[in-house]
Amino acid sequence: MKTFLRIFTVVFFLAINQTGYANNVMYKDGYIQLPKHMREKVNLVANNVQYYFDFNCVYCRNLHPYMTTWGDTLPEYMSFTYQPIVINDPLYFMNAAAWKFVEASTIGEDKKYKYMDHIFTYLPRVTNEHQLARLIKESLNDVGLDIKDFASRYGQGEYDNYLNEQINTQKILNIEVTPSVVIGGEYLTHLGLSDGNPKDFITLLNAVTSYYIYQERENDDKSTTK
């Protein structure tokens, strides 16, 4: 898959070089270049792709099987992280904290994705904190994690700073649509920029990511030749 991405990048940018206005046509309203002052306010990392998703979002749920393997197509020097949306709601707090607990655990990636799939599948049936706590308990048990450990950490406020930081980052980046993706701390794209079409969003995500990779390589080449 990484070989395919490299080939795609080369072909894509050969086309851009042949038409001076192709970049504007391809990316018109397709991504947002984050201004410097915005990037400096939040902890954005170069060569990292942050995927902002909502367990309550039907589009995020439908894209989940694809996104579990999409990160594997990135070059080895790039990383991919899931960022759950957090709003001022007890259910969102608990759900995001539980994912943070799972993400930080030592279980395999396949089990982490299994946990996410379980939450995506059964969350629509949840209407209160008691039901969510039960769903999280069953989902953690299913992947071999201790609900008592999570409950203790959550009850002691271990995730409070994380949750507040998530809310603050989302506000600064103006993330109002899910899924949204921040690429390399430079570019933001989201489902709304593909007119709400998941298939077009994947195409857009691939193109913007390739654009970022190309720009980084161009900058590296310029630095090397100086």
HUJOHU-V485140 format. One record per pair of residues at least 12 apart in sequence whose C-alpha atoms are under 6 Angstrom apart, sorted by the first residue. I is the first residue (numbers start at 1). GAP is how many residues later the second one is. Records with the same first field share a line. If there is no record, write none. Layout:
I: GAP + GAP
//
This chain:
1: 72
2: 71
9: 201
30: 163
31: 157 + 158
32: 155 + 156
33: 153 + 154
34: 152 + 153
44: 141
45: 140
46: 138 + 139
47: 31 + 137
48: 30 + 31 + 32 + 136
49: 31 + 133 + 134 + 135
50: 31 + 131 + 132
51: 31 + 32 + 130
52: 31 + 32 + 127 + 128 + 129
53: 31 + 32 + 125 + 126
54: 30 + 31
55: 65
60: 119
61: 59
84: 12
86: 81
111: 32
115: 24
179: 12
//
